Amino acid sequence: MQQIIIQVKDKNKARKLFELLTELDFVSSVETSEAIDTEASTTTLKESSDFFSLAGLWEGREISLESIRQKAWPKQHP
């Protein structure tokens, strides 16, 4: 098992990162050195619990990196 230590300056951003990490299926545990305000993040945790429900969203669509680039930066003729 690997361990990563991250120091975050902003408490709100630390809360968001904590919520994201708890939703990932390959993360076995998330620990903090300070208590995170769970009351404020309860709604966000419930909303973010559908993270994996979007799996397969692009199923059956022909999407490539090149097609995305062409749509984002079309060639402009002078």
N, C-alpha and C positions, 0 to 999 in steps of 0.2 A: 504494500500500500504506500502511496506517495502522499506527502504532506506539503502544503503550500501556505506560507504565512504572508498575509497582505495587510498593510497598514493604510487605513483610509482616513483622510483629514475631515471630511464632511460626514456628519452623522446621518443625514438623510440619504446620502449616496451609499453609505455603509449598509443602511437598512435595505435599500433596493438590491444591492449585491447579495446580501444575506438571503433575501426572498428568492432571487434567481437561483442561487446555489442550492437551496433546499428543494427546488422543483426538478433539478437534474437527476435522472435516474442512476447515473454512475457515481454520484457523490454519496458516500456512506454516512458522513456526519459533518455538521457545520457547528463550530464553537466560536464564541466571542469572548473577549476579555472584559467587555462591559455589557450591561444589560441593554438590549435593544427594545425600544418601545413597541411591544407587540400589539398593544391596543390600537395604535394608529395604523399598524400594518395589517391588521386582521382582514379588512376589506380587500386590500391589494392581494393578500395571499389567496383568498377565495377566487378572485378574478384571475390570478395568474395560474391557478391549478389546472386550467384548460390549455396549458402550454402545448402539450403533445396532441391535443384534439385537432390541431391544424395539420398534422402529419398527412401527407398525401394530397395536399392542397393543389399541387401542380401536376398531379398524376394525369397522364394522357395528353399532356401539352408538350409540344416541341419547343423547348426553351434552351438556348445555349448562351454562353457568355458572349459570343459574337453577335447573336441576334439582339441581346440586351444593349450592347454597345452601339449597334446600328440605330436602334430606336432612340437611345439617349443622346447620341451625337451624330445626327444625320449629316451627310455631306452637303455642304452649301455651295451652289453654283454662283459664280460672280456675275 
